[in-house]
Amino acid sequence: MSNRIRQLERDWDCLLFVRKTRQLVLTEAGRSLAQVVNRAFADIRAEIEVQVTRTAHSVTLAAGPIFASRWLIPRLNRFRRQHPEIELVLQHGPRITGIGNMTTDVAVDWGSGDWSGLEFSHLMNIHYLPVVSPDLVRESGGLQRPTDLARYTILHQHDRSEWHAWLRLAGVADLELADETVIADANVTVQAAIDGQGVALGTFPFIQSELDSGRLLCPLDIPLHPARSYHLLTRPGGRDSSEIESVCAWLENEASVFRATHSRP
C-alpha cells in the first residue's frame, strides 16, 4: 500500500501524507483529495442503490399539488388493489412545456394541448367558484353580490388571470379591490381561504369536501369554466410499455367515472 501511495505522489507531484513513526497523517492536499473521493464514492453508491432497488415494474408519475392531493391520492388504494405488480412512484409535477422537461414516464398537466413532442389525452375539466370562510363573511358584513368583494382580500392562485376572468364574467371587471395576495400553490391558497385570509377561487369539484364540511362557503354561484383542462401526458411510444399503459388506462378510467359523477353544465 505504501508503495502505491508513493507512486500516486510521484504521479501527481504532491505530498499526500506526512510519515511519522507507525503513523501516516494526511496533508492539506491529502485531506482535500479524500473529501473529493468520498463524495464521488457516495454519488456512485447512491446511483447504484437507485438502479438496483428500482423494480422492473415501477412507473413514475408527476402531478401538480391540488390534483395529486385532492384527486389522485384518495384513489391510490384502488390502483394498488388492481395493479399490485406495479410500483407507482409519485413526483411533484412542474408545468410542462414540451418533451424537453418531461422527466417522468407519465404526467398530468394543466393546459390546452400545447405540449410539443408529447402524446396527450384529455382527462377532465374543472370550474372555479369564489370560496370564503363562514367566519370571514360574518366579520365582513356578508357576501351576496359580486360588488361586495371590494371589502375582501382577494387570494390569487399563481397569477391574477382567473380572478380577472371571473370578475368580467360577473359583470364587475372594473371593481376596485381592497387588497390582493398572490399564492403559487393551489393547496396553500385553499388553506388561506379556510383560515379567513380572503376570498379564493376554489377549484371544483376538487374542493367540494370543504363546502360539505362547512369549512368554506360558496356564496356567489357564478362558475368560471376555463379554456384549459387536465391532460394525461406521455412520451411518443411510451404507452407501448405494458406498465405505463396500465397506469394511463387506470387514470383515464378513473377520470371517466369522475366526470360522469361530477359534471356541471
Number of C-alpha atoms within 10 A of each C-alpha: 6 8 8 9 13 16 12 14 15 11 9 10 10 13 16 22 18 11 11 8 5 5 9 12 12 16 15 12 12 16 14 12 14 14 11 11 12 11 12 12 12 12 12 11 11 12 12 12 11 10 10 10 9 13 12 12 14 15 21 16 22 22 21 18 18 17 19 18 13 16 17 18 11 10 13 12 12 12 18 13 9 12 15 12 13 18 17 19 13 17 16 12 19 16 16 19 16 15 16 11 10 21 16 17 20 24 27 25 26 20 17 13 18 11 17 11 14 19 18 19 14 18 21 17 19 21 18 20 23 25 26 30 24 19 15 20 18 10 9 12 10 15 19 12 10 17 15 14 22 14 16 19 18 24 26 23 22 14 13 15 10 17 21 16 15 22 18 13 13 17 12 14 13 9 15 11 14 11 12 14 17 13 17 11 14 20 19 14 24 26 15 18 27 23 16 17 19 25 29 27 25 26 20 16 19 16 17 14 13 16 14 10 9 11 17 27 21 19 17 14 12 16 19 20 17 15 10 14 17 19 20 20 28 23 18 12 9 16 18 9 12 11 21 22 16 17 21 20 13 16 17 18 13 17 19 13 10 15 16 9 9 11 11 13 4
